[in-house]
Amino acid sequence: MKSETVLILSLCISPLAHCQPKPSQTGDMEATKLQQQIQGGRAKNVIFLLGDGMGDSEITAARNYRVGAAGRLAMDMLPFTGEVTTYALQENDPAKPDYVTDSAAGGTAWATGQKTSNGRISTSAGSDKPLKTILEVAKEMGYRTGNITTAEITDATPAVLGAHVNSRACQGPADMKNCPQYKKSAGGPGSIAEQLIDHKIHVLMGGGLQRYQQIIDGGPDEGKNVIASAEAQGYKLITNAQELTEVHLEPQQRLLGLFNDGNMSMEWSGDPAIPYPGSGPQKCKEFVRPANEPGLLSMMMKTIRLLETSESHSPGFFLQVEGAQIDKRAHSAQPCEQIGETIAFDNAIKLALDYAAAHPDTLIIVTADHGHSTQIVPVPTAEVHGPGLMSTLITTDKANMALYYGTNSVCCSSSHNMEHTGTEVRIAAQGPQAFRVLGVHDMSEIYHLMARALGAE
């Protein structure tokens, strides 16, 4: 690294610093670009990429398998890197931490700037106070908004941006057992599916078709399903990859893409982890996603085109992109599926970096909501092995990598889901205000970073 760049970083190592370094007298382009990012400023666009359950171990496993121990993924190329703590709050005593968060509480923290208890969607612990989200702030400021995922669009991470409910389980009108006061028939705002539509987010894409086929039980759309309500509010529905490729929106029209009844299909497959001696050594099977389902990369490419080309008066766009099933396949101790989803998410990060190369006023943030259960361990032997689930993969280095899943208290059955961990996770960024990720932060501080970049703070 050039000496001028080292100087700039040393001057601005504090994430709260207000730095005005002088540009390199030699006109060094690298230092100048870095200086512009350190000075902060407004972002025209914000692309927030969330790898659900993508702790450092999950990143390392994907890197080793795909590009080798000495290789680098796209997510390794962002210039500023820090760490974020991930704990939630206890519901009955919000003054105390719950050291292991779920995606709902973790998502609420980065989306609203406030901590909550596990299971809550942008509502406060110990009460049902709605917490304003960064997407709501961006939309009020005139930014166009997108929210895409490889899970159901009503799952916790996409839900925290455009819904307020006491339980993440309340995904559709027929799923309201845990939150009856939120039902539209009770005068509430409805399920997560209903609220996402009523928020009029410009682009919504993922799985979860069955949630939108449920019948609304109150309000002006009583007796209709959520799809009909969405169409009445200006949404165009698409349900397969070909329709995504061909879709064009009329002015003021919004897009609802629902490509699977539940979560979307996997990119890769392979043998699950099992008790000692474990599965493998194995190479993963790639490109197994059904042709009628788009991948995350295709959804993201279309979303950016739709958000940047409509409504010329808009100051820019805010887009959340979730690689959701890194988490879900780690829960199931499915290493190939987990790594395949991580690589697909990394491809989305590469797209964001390519877009920012032509649009340098774009802030990119890459992080996770919590760590997970994957551990890279020595290849187990009869003499030395744990009680958990194991699989050995043959990496691009032509070496064996042993992965171990042992966070469930019932040790030796693949039917028992693995658990999240309470570790801090990586955050990386590029673009206006990106330097603020340097150091160690709480997950809730990500909201304020994005708010500053949008000009809301």
C-alpha positions in Angstrom: 0.0 0.0 0.0 1.3 3.5 -0.8 2.6 5.6 2.1 0.0 8.3 1.5 -2.8 5.7 1.9 -1.2 4.4 5.1 -1.1 8.0 6.4 -4.8 8.6 5.6 -5.8 5.4 7.4 -3.8 6.3 10.4 -5.4 9.7 10.6 -8.9 8.3 10.4 -8.7 5.1 12.3 -11.5 6.2 14.7 -15.0 5.4 13.2 -16.3 8.7 14.7 -13.3 10.8 13.4 -14.0 13.8 11.3 -11.0 13.8 9.0 -9.8 16.2 6.3 -6.6 14.7 5.0 -4.8 16.5 2.2 -4.8 14.8 -1.3 -1.6 13.2 -2.4 0.6 15.8 -4.1 1.7 13.1 -6.6 -2.0 12.7 -7.7 -2.0 9.1 -6.6 -5.4 7.8 -7.7 -5.6 5.1 -5.0 -5.1 7.6 -2.2 -7.5 10.1 -3.7 -10.2 7.5 -3.9 -9.6 6.4 -0.4 -9.6 10.1 0.8 -13.0 10.7 -0.8 -14.5 7.7 1.1 -12.9 8.8 4.4 -14.3 12.3 4.0 -17.8 10.7 4.1 -20.5 12.7 2.3 -23.8 11.6 0.9 -24.6 8.4 -0.9 -26.9 8.4 -3.9 -27.5 4.7 -3.5 -27.1 2.3 -0.6 -26.8 -1.5 -1.2 -26.9 -3.4 2.1 -26.0 -7.1 1.7 -26.8 -9.4 4.6 -25.4 -13.0 4.7 -27.8 -14.6 7.2 -25.7 -16.7 9.7 -22.5 -15.8 7.8 -20.0 -15.7 10.6 -16.2 -15.8 10.0 -16.2 -19.6 10.0 -18.8 -19.8 7.3 -16.9 -17.3 5.2 -13.6 -19.2 5.7 -15.2 -22.5 4.8 -16.6 -21.1 1.5 -13.3 -19.4 0.7 -11.2 -22.5 1.3 -13.6 -24.7 -0.8 -14.1 -22.3 -3.7 -10.8 -20.3 -4.2 -8.4 -22.0 -1.7 -6.9 -21.0 1.5 -4.7 -18.3 -0.2 -7.6 -17.1 -2.4 -10.0 -14.2 -1.9 -13.7 -13.9 -2.3 -15.4 -10.7 -3.6 -16.5 -9.9 0.0 -12.8 -9.9 0.9 -12.1 -7.0 -1.5 -14.0 -4.2 0.2 -11.5 -1.6 1.5 -12.9 -1.0 5.1 -13.5 -3.9 7.5 -14.6 -4.0 11.1 -16.6 -6.2 13.5 -20.1 -6.0 15.0 -21.4 -7.5 18.2 -24.7 -9.3 17.8 -26.5 -9.9 21.2 -30.2 -9.3 21.6 -32.2 -8.3 24.8 -34.2 -10.3 27.2 -38.0 -9.9 26.6 -38.9 -9.8 30.3 -35.9 -7.8 31.4 -34.7 -5.6 28.5 -31.8 -4.2 30.7 -30.1 -7.6 30.4 -28.5 -9.1 27.2 -29.5 -12.3 25.5 -26.1 -13.2 24.2 -27.3 -15.2 21.2 -29.6 -13.4 18.8 -31.9 -14.6 16.2 -32.4 -13.0 12.8 -35.5 -11.0 13.9 -33.7 -9.3 16.8 -30.5 -8.9 14.9 -32.3 -7.5 11.9 -34.3 -5.1 14.0 -31.0 -3.8 15.4 -29.4 -2.9 12.0 -32.7 -1.8 10.5 -33.9 0.5 13.3 -30.8 1.4 15.4 -32.5 -0.1 18.5 -32.1 -3.5 20.2 -35.0 -5.9 20.9 -35.7 -9.4 22.0 -35.6 -12.5 19.9 -38.5 -13.1 17.7 -39.6 -9.4 17.4 -39.9 -7.7 14.1 -39.1 -3.9 14.5 -40.9 -3.6 17.8 -39.4 -2.9 21.2 -38.7 -5.6 23.8 -41.2 -5.7 26.6 -43.7 -3.7 24.6 -45.2 -3.4 21.1 -43.7 0.0 20.3 -43.0 0.2 16.6 -39.4 1.1 15.7 -38.9 3.2 12.5 -36.7 1.4 9.9 -34.0 2.7 7.6 -36.2 1.7 4.6 -39.1 3.8 5.9 -36.7 6.7 6.4 -35.3 6.3 2.9 -38.8 6.0 1.4 -39.9 9.2 3.2 -36.9 11.0 1.7 -37.9 10.0 -1.8 -35.5 7.1 -2.3 -36.7 4.1 -4.3 -36.6 0.9 -2.2 -35.9 -2.7 -2.9 -36.0 -5.8 -0.6 -34.9 -9.2 -2.0 -34.0 -12.5 -0.4 -33.6 -16.2 -1.1 -35.9 -17.0 1.8 -39.6 -16.3 2.0 -40.0 -12.5 1.6 -41.9 -12.6 4.9 -38.9 -14.2 6.7 -37.2 -12.3 9.5 -34.6 -10.3 7.7 -36.7 -8.8 4.9 -39.6 -8.4 7.3 -37.7 -6.1 9.7 -37.5 -3.4 7.0 -41.2 -3.1 6.2 -43.2 -4.6 9.1 -43.8 -4.1 12.8 -45.1 -7.1 14.7 -44.4 -8.9 18.0 -43.6 -12.3 16.5 -41.7 -13.3 13.4 -44.1 -16.3 13.0 -46.9 -14.0 11.9 -46.0 -14.1 8.2 -49.4 -14.3 6.6 -53.0 -13.6 7.5 -53.5 -17.2 8.5 -50.4 -17.3 10.7 -51.5 -14.8 13.3 -51.8 -17.1 16.4 -49.0 -15.3 18.2 -50.1 -11.8 17.4 -53.9 -11.5 17.4 -53.8 -7.8 18.2 -52.1 -7.2 14.8 -54.8 -8.8 12.7 -56.6 -6.5 10.4 -59.9 -7.7 11.8 -58.7 -6.4 15.2 -57.8 -3.0 13.7 -54.1 -3.8 13.5 -51.8 -3.5 10.5 -52.0 -7.1 9.5 -49.4 -9.8 9.0 -45.9 -9.4 7.7 -47.0 -10.2 4.1 -49.7 -7.5 4.3 -47.5 -4.9 5.8 -44.7 -5.3 3.3 -47.3 -4.6 0.5 -48.9 -1.7 2.4 -45.5 -0.1 2.8 -45.4 0.1 -1.0 -41.8 -1.0 -1.3 -40.9 -0.6 -5.0 -39.4 -4.1 -5.5 -40.1 -7.2 -3.3 -38.7 -10.5 -4.4 -38.0 -13.9 -2.9 -40.0 -17.0 -1.9 -43.2 -17.2 0.2 -46.0 -17.4 -2.5 -48.2 -19.4 -0.1 -48.2 -16.5 2.4 -49.6 -14.2 -0.2 -52.3 -16.6 -1.2 -53.8 -16.4 2.3 -57.1 -14.5 2.8 -57.1 -11.1 4.5 -59.6 -11.0 7.4 -60.3 -7.3 7.8 -60.0 -3.8 6.4 -60.8 -2.6 2.8 -59.4 -5.8 1.2 -61.3 -8.3 3.5 -62.0 -11.5 1.7 -59.3 -11.0 -0.9 -55.9 -12.8 -0.8 -52.8 -10.7 -0.3 -51.8 -11.0 -4.0 -55.1 -9.3 -5.0 -54.5 -6.6 -2.4 -51.0 -6.1 -3.9 -52.3 -5.9 -7.4 -54.9 -3.3 -6.4 -52.0 -1.2 -4.9 -50.0 -1.2 -8.1 -47.9 -4.3 -7.9 -47.2 -6.6 -10.8 -46.8 -10.2 -9.8 -44.2 -12.5 -11.4 -43.5 -16.1 -10.4 -40.7 -17.6 -12.5 -37.3 -16.8 -14.0 -38.6 -16.1 -17.5 -41.1 -13.5 -16.2 -38.3 -11.9 -14.3 -36.2 -11.6 -17.5 -39.1 -10.1 -19.5 -40.8 -7.9 -16.9 -41.2 -4.2 -17.6 -43.0 -1.9 -15.3 -45.3 1.0 -16.1 -44.6 4.3 -14.4 -45.6 4.2 -10.7 -45.9 0.4 -10.9 -44.2 -1.9 -8.3 -42.9 -5.4 -8.6 -43.7 -8.5 -6.4 -41.7 -11.6 -7.3 -42.7 -14.8 -5.6 -40.7 -17.7 -7.0 -41.4 -20.5 -4.6 -44.2 -21.5 -2.2 -41.6 -21.4 0.6 -37.9 -20.7 0.6 -36.2 -20.6 -2.7 -34.2 -23.7 -4.0 -30.6 -24.4 -3.3 -27.7 -23.6 -5.7 -25.6 -26.6 -4.7 -26.2 -30.0 -3.1 -24.2 -32.7 -1.4 -24.2 -35.1 1.5 -25.2 -33.8 4.9 -22.9 -33.9 7.9 -23.4 -37.0 10.0 -21.8 -38.5 13.2 -18.3 -39.8 13.1 -16.7 -40.7 10.8 -18.8 -38.1 9.0 -19.7 -37.9 5.3 -17.2 -37.6 2.5 -14.6 -36.8 1.5 -16.9 -35.2 -1.1 -17.0 -32.6 -3.9 -20.2 -30.6 -4.0 -22.7 -30.8 -6.8 -23.1 -27.4 -8.4 -25.9 -25.8 -10.5 -28.8 -27.8 -9.1 -31.2 -24.9 -8.8 -34.4 -25.4 -11.0 -34.4 -23.5 -14.2 -37.7 -21.9 -13.5 -36.4 -20.2 -10.3 -34.1 -17.2 -10.7 -30.9 -17.0 -8.6 -30.1 -14.1 -6.2 -27.8 -12.6 -8.9 -30.6 -12.4 -11.4 -33.0 -10.9 -8.9 -30.4 -8.3 -7.9 -29.6 -7.3 -11.5 -33.2 -6.7 -12.3 -33.9 -4.9 -9.1 -31.1 -2.4 -9.6 -32.3 -1.7 -13.2 -35.8 -1.1 -12.0 -34.7 1.1 -9.1 -32.3 3.3 -11.0 -34.3 3.9 -14.2 -37.6 5.0 -12.8 -38.8 8.3 -11.4 -36.1 10.7 -12.4 -36.8 13.0 -9.4 -35.8 10.3 -7.0 -32.5 11.0 -5.2 -31.4 7.4 -5.5 -32.2 4.0 -4.1 -31.9 1.8 -1.0 -31.6 -1.9 -1.6 -31.4 -4.8 0.9 -30.1 -8.1 -0.5 -30.2 -11.2 1.7 -28.3 -14.5 1.2 -30.8 -16.2 3.5 -30.0 -19.8 3.3 -26.4 -19.8 4.5 -28.2 -19.8 7.8 -30.8 -22.4 7.0 -28.4 -24.9 5.6 -26.0 -24.5 8.6 -29.0 -25.2 10.8 -29.4 -28.5 8.9 -25.7 -29.2 8.9 -25.7 -29.3 5.1 -22.1 -28.1 4.2 -22.4 -28.1 0.4 -25.7 -26.3 0.4 -24.4 -23.8 2.9 -21.2 -23.1 0.9 -23.2 -22.9 -2.4 -25.5 -20.3 -0.9 -22.4 -18.4 0.4 -20.8 -18.4 -3.0 -24.1 -17.2 -4.6 -24.2 -14.4 -2.1 -20.6 -13.5 -2.9 -21.5 -13.3 -6.6 -24.1 -10.7 -5.6 -21.4 -8.8 -3.7 -19.3 -8.8 -6.9 -22.2 -7.3 -8.8 -22.5 -4.6 -6.2 -18.8 -3.8 -6.5 -19.1 -3.7 -10.3 -22.0 -1.4 -10.1 -20.2 0.9 -7.7 -17.2 1.1 -10.0 -19.4 2.9 -12.4 -21.4 4.7 -9.7 -18.9 5.6 -7.0 -21.5 7.5 -4.9 -22.9 4.1 -4.0 -22.4 2.9 -0.4 -22.0 -0.9 -0.1 -22.2 -2.6 3.2 -21.7 -6.4 3.7 -22.3 -8.0 7.0 -24.1 -10.9 8.9 -26.8 -10.8 11.6 -25.2 -13.5 13.7 -22.6 -16.3 13.6 -23.4 -20.0 13.1 -22.4 -23.5 13.9 -19.7 -24.3 11.3 -16.3 -25.1 12.6 -13.2 -26.0 10.5 -11.4 -28.7 12.5 -8.7 -31.3 12.0 -9.9 -34.3 10.0 -11.4 -36.5 12.7 -9.9 -39.9 13.6 -11.1 -42.8 15.7 -9.0 -41.6 18.6 -9.9 -37.8 18.2 -13.4 -36.7 17.3 -16.3 -34.9 18.8 -19.9 -36.0 19.3 -21.3 -33.7 16.7 -22.0 -34.0 13.0 -19.1 -34.0 10.5 -18.4 -33.8 6.8 -15.1 -33.7 4.9 -14.9 -31.7 1.7 -12.3 -31.8 -1.0 -11.4 -28.2 -1.7 -10.0 -26.4 -4.7 -6.5 -26.9 -3.1 -7.1 -30.6 -3.5 -6.9 -30.9 0.2 -9.4 -32.3 2.7 -11.3 -29.8 4.9 -13.3 -31.2 7.8 -16.4 -29.3 9.0 -17.9 -29.9 12.4 -21.4 -29.0 13.6 -21.9 -29.5 17.3 -24.0 -26.6 18.8 -27.2 -28.7 19.4 -27.4 -30.4 22.8 -28.7 -33.6 21.2 -25.4 -34.7 19.7 -25.8 -37.4 17.2 -28.9 -36.9 15.0 -29.0 -34.8 11.8 -32.7 -34.2 12.5 -31.7 -31.8 15.3 -31.1 -28.3 14.1 -27.8 -26.6 14.9 -27.9 -23.3 16.8 -26.7 -19.8 16.2 -23.6 -18.6 18.1 -23.1 -15.3 20.0 -19.8 -14.4 18.2 -19.2 -11.0 16.7 -19.3 -10.9 12.9 -17.6 -9.1 10.1 -18.8 -5.9 8.5 -17.1 -4.5 5.4 -18.0 -1.4 3.3 -17.1 0.8 0.4 -18.3 4.2 -0.7 -19.5 7.3 1.1 -19.3 6.9 5.0 -17.7 3.5 4.6 -14.8 4.3 6.9 -17.2 4.3 9.8 -17.2 0.4 9.9 -13.6 0.5 11.2 -13.3 -0.9 14.7 -15.8 -2.9 16.8 -19.4 -1.7 16.9 -22.8 -2.9 18.0 -25.2 -4.2 15.3 -27.5 -1.2 15.9 -24.9 1.3 14.8 -25.3 0.1 11.2 -28.6 1.9 11.1 -26.9 5.2 11.9 -24.1 4.6 9.3 -26.8 4.2 6.6 -28.8 7.1 7.9 -25.8 9.4 7.7 -25.1 8.2 4.2 -28.6 9.0 3.1 -28.5 12.4 4.7 -31.1 11.6 7.4 -28.7 12.2 10.3 
